Amino acid sequence: MAPWLSFSSGYVLRGIDKFPKQGLVSPWRLYQNYARDIVLLRYGALEDDALEFSRGAPVSAPVEPVAA
C-alpha cells in the first residue's frame, strides 16, 4: 500500500497514518495528474473484472409503527 498523498508538509506528515491508503497500480493508484486523468476518463475502459454492477435488492416501503 502507498500513502494517499505525496506531500512533505509537516501537517500532512504528522497525520499521514490517518489518511486513506492507495494501491500500487491502476485502478487503485491516484496519480494526481490532470492530463493523465483526462486521457483515462475519455479513453479508458469502463469495464473491470474487479467491479460488478447490479440493480440491487428492491427497497420495500417503510413500516409505520402502530399506535397502542
Contacts in CASP RR format, 6 or more apart in sequence:
PFRMAT RR
TARGET T0000
AUTHOR 0000-0000-0000
METHOD contacts of the structure
MODEL  1
MAPWLSFSSGYVLRGIDKFPKQGLVSPWRLYQNYARDIVLLRYGALEDDA
LEFSRGAPVSAPVEPVAA
1 21 0 8 1.000
1 22 0 8 1.000
1 23 0 8 1.000
1 24 0 8 1.000
2 21 0 8 1.000
2 22 0 8 1.000
2 23 0 8 1.000
2 24 0 8 1.000
2 29 0 8 1.000
3 16 0 8 1.000
3 19 0 8 1.000
3 21 0 8 1.000
3 22 0 8 1.000
4 19 0 8 1.000
4 20 0 8 1.000
4 21 0 8 1.000
4 22 0 8 1.000
4 30 0 8 1.000
5 12 0 8 1.000
5 16 0 8 1.000
5 19 0 8 1.000
6 32 0 8 1.000
7 13 0 8 1.000
12 19 0 8 1.000
22 28 0 8 1.000
22 29 0 8 1.000
22 30 0 8 1.000
23 29 0 8 1.000
27 48 0 8 1.000
27 50 0 8 1.000
31 37 0 8 1.000
END
